[in-house]
């Protein structure tokens, strides 16, 4: 039901080639020039790093004062111990957005992007072109679908917010649950 735009680049049995990734990224308009081998290696490594340490999430918060009774907040984050946090700064430089802050709950640093525009313009295209290889890919696809719903303002409709409320808990294998306070 949820697919990336176009064809998925590579698979576990069909590794991504420099030529196919470079031409897809060039064709998608993410860059004006084909990527160099080192840039492709870095982008691939980044996806692998996120596969192990990253998180796509969608928070739902009740808001009585808003027209829509739910605030929907998508987020992409990667956490790491302070002594191994150098790569978080490289990610921030690579995506040219986001913040790095201490997460006092587990004494780590967290790189996070919450801007819907930045998620759609930078994060989603990266992972469409350099897909995740684990079950996290499913979470990414659901996350992408929800972000697209938000961009097209479908969350402002009863059917749209109901769909988001049903999908959000399925991200990250359902580790977080949302309990609506009232029926929509």
BAFI-3210 file (N, C-alpha, C; in Angstrom, 3 decimals, decimal comma, padded with zeros to 6 digits):
// residues 184
n [1|2|3|4|5|6|7|8|9|10|11|12|13|14|15|16|17|18|19|20|21|22|23|24|25|26|27|28|29|30|31|32|33|34|35|36|37|38|39|40|41|42|43|44|45|46|47|48|49|50|51|52|53|54|55|56|57|58|59|60|61|62|63|64|65|66|67|68|69|70|71|72|73|74|75|76|77|78|79|80|81|82|83|84|85|86|87|88|89|90|91|92|93|94|95|96|97|98|99|100|101|102|103|104|105|106|107|108|109|110|111|112|113|114|115|116|117|118|119|120|121|122|123|124|125|126|127|128|129|130|131|132|133|134|135|136|137|138|139|140|141|142|143|144|145|146|147|148|149|150|151|152|153|154|155|156|157|158|159|160|161|162|163|164|165|166|167|168|169|170|171|172|173|174|175|176|177|178|179|180|181|182|183|184]
n.u [000,817|001,982|004,356|007,561|008,218|008,406|010,648|012,127|015,464|017,813|018,128|018,235|019,271|020,088|022,402|022,799|023,878|026,463|025,948|023,104|022,043|023,211|022,173|019,432|019,223|020,156|018,203|015,967|016,229|017,470|020,091|022,313|024,399|025,836|026,366|029,468|031,583|032,429|030,517|028,244|028,929|029,042|026,341|025,050|026,189|025,173|022,427|022,546|023,481|021,338|019,478|020,217|020,330|018,438|015,190|011,881|009,053|005,677|003,965|001,013|-001,018|-003,544|-005,466|-007,383|-007,956|-007,523|-008,794|-008,880|-008,941|-006,582|-003,081|-000,605|002,594|005,290|008,509|011,991|014,708|017,967|019,854|022,757|025,527|027,447|030,263|030,445|029,292|030,055|029,273|026,622|026,792|027,906|025,763|023,893|025,139|025,145|022,357|021,671|019,965|017,930|018,374|020,705|020,616|020,909|019,687|018,315|017,058|018,327|020,992|022,189|023,028|020,839|019,983|017,678|014,868|012,061|010,585|008,091|008,362|011,166|011,472|010,065|011,414|014,134|014,770|012,978|013,404|016,122|016,036|014,407|016,044|018,263|017,541|016,400|017,397|016,306|013,541|012,801|012,329|009,645|008,442|009,433|008,102|005,405|005,609|006,363|004,005|002,206|003,409|003,025|000,254|-000,134|001,102|-000,660|-002,807|-004,705|-005,017|-006,715|-009,236|-011,922|-011,799|-009,132|-007,603|-008,415|-007,299|-004,574|-004,368|-004,806|-002,596|-000,216|000,538|001,598|004,095|007,524|007,154|004,909|005,633|004,996|001,984|-001,121|-003,814|-006,819|-008,547|-011,138|-013,851|-013,655]
n.v [-001,197|001,259|002,890|003,895|006,798|006,095|003,470|001,248|001,702|-000,688|-003,746|-006,246|-008,447|-007,309|-005,164|-001,622|000,376|002,645|004,119|003,914|005,111|007,659|008,676|008,638|010,422|012,740|013,027|013,431|015,964|016,630|017,303|019,228|018,199|015,037|012,705|012,167|009,287|009,136|010,728|009,212|006,919|008,000|008,852|006,375|005,082|006,748|006,127|003,456|003,856|005,254|003,236|001,617|003,351|005,377|007,073|007,307|009,150|009,939|012,192|012,608|015,017|016,101|018,992|021,369|024,018|024,281|024,206|021,654|018,864|017,590|017,811|017,105|015,865|015,206|013,605|013,169|011,479|010,885|009,286|009,326|008,329|010,768|010,593|009,360|011,038|012,521|011,894|012,702|015,456|015,551|014,521|016,567|018,627|017,489|017,275|019,910|021,061|020,918|020,125|019,660|018,310|017,831|014,812|014,304|012,186|009,789|010,382|011,064|012,502|014,085|014,230|015,999|016,536|018,406|020,013|020,078|020,837|020,587|017,866|016,777|017,910|017,199|014,945|012,767|012,477|011,660|009,091|007,786|007,576|006,293|003,690|002,248|-000,870|-002,594|-003,638|-001,122|000,299|-000,034|001,533|004,002|004,310|004,521|006,788|008,625|008,645|009,772|012,300|013,328|013,427|015,414|017,588|017,955|018,773|016,958|016,079|017,804|017,001|014,876|012,173|012,054|012,654|010,532|008,399|008,978|008,729|006,008|004,997|006,081|004,682|002,346|002,791|002,104|-000,534|-000,475|000,397|002,665|003,834|005,409|006,926|007,990|010,749|011,392|010,415|010,650]
n.w [000,000|000,721|-001,057|-002,210|-004,215|-007,612|-008,650|-006,269|-005,343|-005,935|-003,979|-001,380|-002,698|-005,030|-005,311|-004,860|-007,515|-008,440|-010,740|-011,112|-008,746|-008,826|-011,248|-010,666|-008,499|-009,693|-011,698|-010,106|-009,206|-006,837|-006,773|-008,798|-010,182|-011,092|-008,439|-006,733|-006,279|-003,567|-002,297|-002,720|-001,295|001,296|001,626|001,460|003,668|005,668|005,515|006,377|008,971|010,105|009,872|011,983|014,235|014,032|014,051|012,963|013,625|014,633|016,427|018,296|019,619|021,795|021,166|022,314|021,636|018,960|015,558|014,461|016,507|017,045|017,169|014,879|014,716|012,896|013,067|012,617|013,932|015,372|017,754|019,874|021,917|023,681|023,345|020,914|019,065|016,827|014,225|014,151|013,833|011,298|009,858|010,260|008,875|006,294|005,670|005,991|007,892|010,896|014,442|017,119|020,228|023,805|025,185|028,002|029,183|028,621|028,602|026,081|022,867|020,610|017,265|015,447|013,319|012,790|011,160|008,797|006,110|005,712|006,246|004,089|001,889|002,214|003,945|003,303|000,421|000,496|001,754|-000,002|-002,188|-001,108|000,235|003,351|004,844|006,638|008,743|009,406|007,126|006,489|008,486|007,662|005,183|005,984|007,581|005,580|004,052|005,916|006,270|003,686|003,673|005,600|004,322|002,195|003,594|004,514|007,074|008,289|007,861|008,938|008,102|007,261|009,619|011,158|009,724|010,070|012,856|013,051|011,605|012,780|015,232|014,172|013,265|013,875|014,697|016,331|018,916|020,367|021,663|021,012|022,544|021,827|023,262|022,880|020,821|017,309]
ca.u [000,000|002,843|005,547|008,350|007,998|009,240|011,126|013,112|016,815|018,488|017,491|019,266|019,911|020,522|022,983|022,692|025,068|026,771|025,288|021,653|021,768|023,601|021,233|018,135|019,291|020,258|016,898|014,961|016,433|018,078|021,394|022,439|025,461|025,868|027,143|030,758|031,597|032,536|029,225|027,333|029,330|028,605|024,879|024,699|026,571|024,213|021,201|022,827|023,581|019,963|018,823|020,509|020,222|017,472|013,777|010,836|007,901|004,598|003,311|-000,349|-001,318|-004,865|-005,449|-008,774|-008,112|-007,325|-009,969|-008,749|-008,656|-005,300|-001,870|000,179|003,972|006,256|009,873|013,071|015,776|019,036|020,508|024,057|026,286|028,239|031,604|030,355|028,302|030,605|028,516|025,397|027,126|028,059|024,408|023,288|025,766|024,685|020,962|021,568|018,819|017,778|019,046|021,325|020,372|021,075|018,490|018,660|016,430|019,263|022,351|022,685|022,718|019,816|019,835|016,246|014,226|010,608|009,963|007,463|008,983|012,503|011,288|009,628|012,409|015,486|014,865|012,262|014,121|017,344|015,738|013,854|017,181|019,170|016,555|016,764|017,431|015,682|012,107|012,588|011,837|008,181|008,130|009,722|007,035|004,211|005,988|006,283|002,582|001,618|003,936|002,342|-001,110|-000,039|001,412|-001,876|-003,819|-005,729|-005,187|-007,756|-010,534|-012,209|-011,251|-007,677|-007,035|-008,683|-006,289|-003,297|-004,442|-004,664|-001,266|000,903|001,052|002,237|005,493|008,431|006,563|003,874|006,198|004,280|000,549|-001,873|-005,172|-007,627|-009,322|-012,546|-014,120|-013,656]
ca.v [000,000|002,426|002,688|005,082|007,300|005,385|002,151|001,212|001,533|-001,853|-004,598|-007,035|-009,324|-006,489|-003,979|-000,337|000,707|004,068|004,727|004,029|006,084|008,962|009,161|008,890|011,648|013,828|013,164|013,894|017,376|016,863|017,912|019,623|017,425|013,657|012,539|011,491|008,013|009,371|011,227|008,066|006,074|008,665|008,788|004,979|004,847|007,478|005,316|002,317|004,367|005,529|001,939|001,108|004,313|006,434|006,875|008,116|009,092|010,912|012,428|013,146|015,703|016,748|020,452|021,828|025,351|024,249|023,764|020,211|018,573|016,900|018,343|015,993|016,336|014,200|013,868|012,237|011,705|009,905|009,504|008,688|008,733|011,966|010,268|008,896|011,912|013,289|011,650|013,504|016,761|015,348|014,401|017,897|019,334|016,857|017,645|021,373|021,437|020,151|020,572|018,643|018,709|016,736|014,096|014,003|010,941|008,667|010,936|011,010|013,663|013,727|015,047|015,910|017,431|018,404|020,856|019,280|021,186|019,979|016,412|016,464|018,352|016,663|013,621|011,757|012,144|010,895|007,687|007,187|007,285|005,403|003,070|001,455|-002,291|-003,384|-003,409|000,319|000,806|000,014|002,735|005,146|004,446|005,023|008,154|009,400|008,787|010,731|013,626|013,770|013,792|016,713|018,599|018,212|019,224|015,933|015,919|018,720|016,354|013,789|010,920|012,150|012,527|009,149|007,549|009,239|008,128|004,556|004,671|006,516|003,665|001,225|003,151|001,510|-001,793|-000,253|000,539|003,739|003,773|006,639|006,656|009,205|011,142|011,407|009,829|011,645]
ca.w [000,000|000,769|-001,867|-002,535|-005,568|-008,588|-008,244|-005,202|-005,864|-005,374|-002,990|-000,716|-003,674|-006,156|-004,678|-005,530|-008,287|-008,485|-011,889|-010,924|-007,707|-009,319|-012,256|-010,021|-007,724|-010,665|-012,352|-009,159|-008,934|-005,534|-007,001|-010,203|-010,804|-010,591|-007,218|-006,820|-005,561|-002,124|-001,830|-002,723|-000,161|002,524|001,704|001,752|005,065|006,482|005,584|007,237|010,338|010,533|010,012|013,309|015,336|013,761|014,381|012,334|014,531|014,480|017,717|018,262|020,873|021,775|021,238|022,388|021,062|017,504|014,802|014,478|017,911|017,166|016,563|014,346|014,596|012,446|013,505|012,288|014,905|015,556|019,040|020,015|023,096|023,415|022,858|019,519|018,438|015,706|013,000|014,187|013,274|009,855|009,313|010,250|007,758|005,057|005,402|006,119|008,715|012,120|015,651|017,964|021,607|024,761|025,613|029,390|029,637|028,505|028,487|024,708|022,038|019,616|016,056|015,175|012,356|012,968|010,144|007,748|004,824|005,636|006,153|002,729|000,907|002,392|004,573|002,514|-000,820|000,768|002,030|-001,223|-003,058|-000,383|001,128|004,520|004,509|007,697|008,932|009,559|005,838|006,590|009,265|006,802|004,181|006,676|007,941|004,346|003,714|006,853|005,915|002,469|004,080|006,268|003,306|001,411|004,564|004,750|008,516|008,720|007,652|009,880|007,558|007,231|010,965|011,588|009,088|010,731|014,192|012,875|011,082|013,627|016,161|013,472|013,043|014,866|015,159|017,333|020,264|021,049|021,445|021,194|022,988|021,647|024,436|022,514|019,514|016,226]
c.u [000,858|004,109|006,266|007,971|008,929|009,634|012,104|014,474|017,453|017,605|018,593|019,994|020,453|021,101|022,843|023,992|025,251|025,989|023,794|021,307|022,070|022,592|019,863|018,157|019,362|018,897|015,845|015,123|017,038|019,438|021,507|023,498|025,406|026,759|028,449|030,678|031,632|031,220|028,198|027,653|028,865|027,093|024,405|025,020|025,572|022,918|021,391|022,892|022,186|019,195|019,038|020,167|019,113|016,044|012,915|009,645|006,892|003,901|001,940|-000,641|-002,701|-004,728|-006,884|-008,986|-007,934|-008,619|-010,015|-008,338|-007,329|-004,194|-001,032|001,585|004,893|007,669|010,802|014,182|016,769|019,718|021,823|024,697|027,194|029,611|031,610|029,424|028,801|029,785|027,190|025,636|027,348|026,699|023,742|023,845|025,260|023,263|020,726|020,315|018,824|018,545|019,687|021,183|020,629|019,712|018,799|018,049|017,374|020,708|022,961|022,502|021,743|019,843|018,388|015,806|012,728|009,875|009,398|008,101|010,355|012,419|010,945|010,697|013,743|015,529|014,210|012,976|015,404|017,025|014,960|014,988|018,193|018,334|017,181|016,639|016,744|014,175|011,784|012,094|010,317|007,752|008,358|008,595|005,744|004,433|005,854|004,830|001,922|002,113|003,250|000,892|-001,120|000,197|000,167|-003,079|-004,952|-005,978|-006,277|-009,157|-010,698|-011,626|-009,729|-007,064|-007,286|-007,657|-004,926|-003,272|-004,295|-003,246|-000,124|001,405|001,740|003,694|006,323|007,829|005,580|004,387|005,549|002,814|-000,074|-003,299|-005,993|-008,480|-010,800|-012,693|-014,205|-014,914]
c.v [001,258|002,135|004,006|005,548|006,546|004,024|002,273|000,973|000,350|-002,660|-005,388|-007,940|-008,562|-005,186|-002,731|-000,070|002,212|004,749|004,927|005,069|007,483|009,509|009,433|010,188|012,844|014,085|013,725|015,366|017,656|017,518|018,252|018,815|016,000|013,563|011,815|010,215|008,211|009,881|010,101|007,143|006,688|008,555|007,372|004,636|005,517|006,680|004,100|002,712|004,607|004,218|001,372|002,049|005,353|006,067|007,847|008,022|010,171|011,009|013,028|013,745|016,330|018,250|020,959|023,161|025,384|023,810|022,247|019,859|017,865|017,682|017,135|016,513|015,205|014,599|012,768|012,524|010,550|010,263|008,755|009,178|009,900|011,640|009,747|009,782|012,674|013,096|012,411|014,876|016,667|015,203|015,766|018,730|018,802|017,292|019,152|021,811|020,585|020,744|019,374|019,150|017,538|016,107|013,587|012,699|009,751|009,123|010,766|012,374|013,198|014,736|014,882|016,948|017,283|019,231|019,983|019,573|020,535|018,450|016,014|016,803|017,620|015,235|012,547|011,462|011,344|009,409|007,011|006,769|006,333|004,672|002,311|-000,019|-003,174|-003,137|-001,924|000,955|000,928|001,251|003,990|005,368|004,982|006,485|009,073|009,668|009,827|012,146|014,175|014,152|015,164|017,831|018,966|018,556|018,219|015,701|016,842|018,166|015,218|012,463|010,923|011,962|011,124|008,191|007,738|008,610|006,610|004,171|004,971|005,434|002,482|001,526|002,567|000,265|-001,611|-000,080|001,659|003,614|005,130|006,265|007,931|009,482|011,175|010,844|010,942|011,486]
c.w [000,000|000,002|-002,035|-003,924|-006,503|-008,074|-007,099|-005,827|-005,162|-004,444|-002,334|-001,697|-004,879|-005,612|-005,538|-006,279|-008,294|-009,596|-011,643|-009,863|-008,214|-010,319|-011,657|-009,245|-008,649|-011,308|-011,398|-008,802|-007,570|-005,658|-008,482|-010,929|-010,276|-009,353|-007,491|-005,998|-004,049|-001,547|-001,761|-001,553|001,154|002,699|002,028|003,204|005,997|006,619|006,482|008,702|010,909|010,707|011,413|014,446|015,172|014,106|013,573|013,281|014,184|015,825|017,486|019,628|020,782|021,956|021,181|021,675|019,550|016,824|014,749|015,901|018,128|016,480|016,142|014,086|014,157|012,867|013,019|013,279|014,919|016,869|019,097|021,312|022,720|022,845|021,423|018,694|017,213|014,433|012,979|013,567|011,759|009,185|009,215|009,100|006,421|004,693|005,456|006,870|009,981|013,278|016,346|019,392|022,543|025,074|027,022|029,890|029,560|028,272|027,094|024,071|020,979|018,486|015,637|014,157|012,539|011,914|009,028|006,392|004,669|005,546|004,719|001,695|001,006|002,906|003,700|001,200|-000,589|000,928|000,904|-002,151|-002,433|000,662|002,295|004,160|005,540|007,706|009,102|008,255|005,864|007,381|008,434|005,793|004,800|007,065|006,721|003,962|004,627|006,550|004,669|002,764|004,754|005,263|002,490|002,300|004,800|006,237|009,071|008,494|008,655|009,398|007,585|008,608|011,511|010,993|009,767|012,126|014,111|012,443|012,053|014,578|015,473|013,140|014,185|015,511|016,305|018,748|021,054|020,709|021,724|021,563|022,839|022,884|024,138|021,119|018,475|015,396]
res [x|x|x|x|x|x|x|x|x|x|x|x|x|x|x|x|x|x|x|x|x|x|x|x|x|x|x|x|x|x|x|x|x|x|x|x|x|x|x|x|x|x|x|x|x|x|x|x|x|x|x|x|x|x|x|x|x|x|x|x|x|x|x|x|x|x|x|x|x|x|x|x|x|x|x|x|x|x|x|x|x|x|x|x|x|x|x|x|x|x|x|x|x|x|x|x|x|x|x|x|x|x|x|x|x|x|x|x|x|x|x|x|x|x|x|x|x|x|x|x|x|x|x|x|x|x|x|x|x|x|x|x|x|x|x|x|x|x|x|x|x|x|x|x|x|x|x|x|x|x|x|x|x|x|x|x|x|x|x|x|x|x|x|x|x|x|x|x|x|x|x|x|x|x|x|x|x|x|x|x|x|x|x|x]
***
